[in-house]
Amino acid sequence: MSEAPVIGVLALQGDVREHLVALAAADAVARPVRRPEELAEVDGLVLPGGESTTISKLAILFGVMEPLRARVRDGMPVYGTCAGMIMLADKILDPRSGQETVGGIDMIVRRNAFGRQNESFEAAVALRGVEGDPVEGVFIRAPWVESVGAAAEVLAEHDGHIVAVRQGNALATSFHPELTGDHRVHGLFVDMVRANRTARSL
């Protein structure tokens, strides 16, 4: 077993602690990331759920947005859940004023597509790349993907809508696997980070 990869969780807003726990359970060294110097020390990064407009504005305020974009362009593995999926989209339908994204996945995302907070739900999601039973998806004010470009691979759909996408080293889900106790999706991401680190060391 190679040394555990160091994976950060963007800790500006949202369910940071749950991702840290899930990553540790998936055999990664997990740490919160708020500043550029902390971002520089990780092998991969999770963009958590929360409020995408707030996360965007705080990322700019903390000076981490541009370094994050640069590292994603350079191939750093990144995984976004819910609001994090919106952050990884190259385009948002009806963005809020001042809302920016990191980009990295050629997809168009619709915010709050599955409804408001009181319309949150759970559903079994068959996710390509995750072995065994479907994962339990927790959808909270969740987005969905309207469309993807040729470079993006659809990993899962729910009720006719795309809810999981991968493009290269970027992974995104509409739902929150960190809230379920099933760490297989985080395990998939940890494997992506390991593979990227190995490739770069060759």
Secondary structure, DSSP 8 states (H G I E B T S, - for coil): -----EEEEE-SSSSHHHHHHHHHHTT-EEEEE-SHHHHTT-SEEEE-SS-HHHHHHHHHHTT-HHHHHHHHHTT--EEEETHHHHHHEEEEES--TT------EEEEEETTTT--GGG-EEEEE--TT--SS-EEEEESS--EEEEE-TT-EEEEEETTEEEEEEETTEEEESS-GGGSS--HHHHHHHHHHHHHHHHHH-
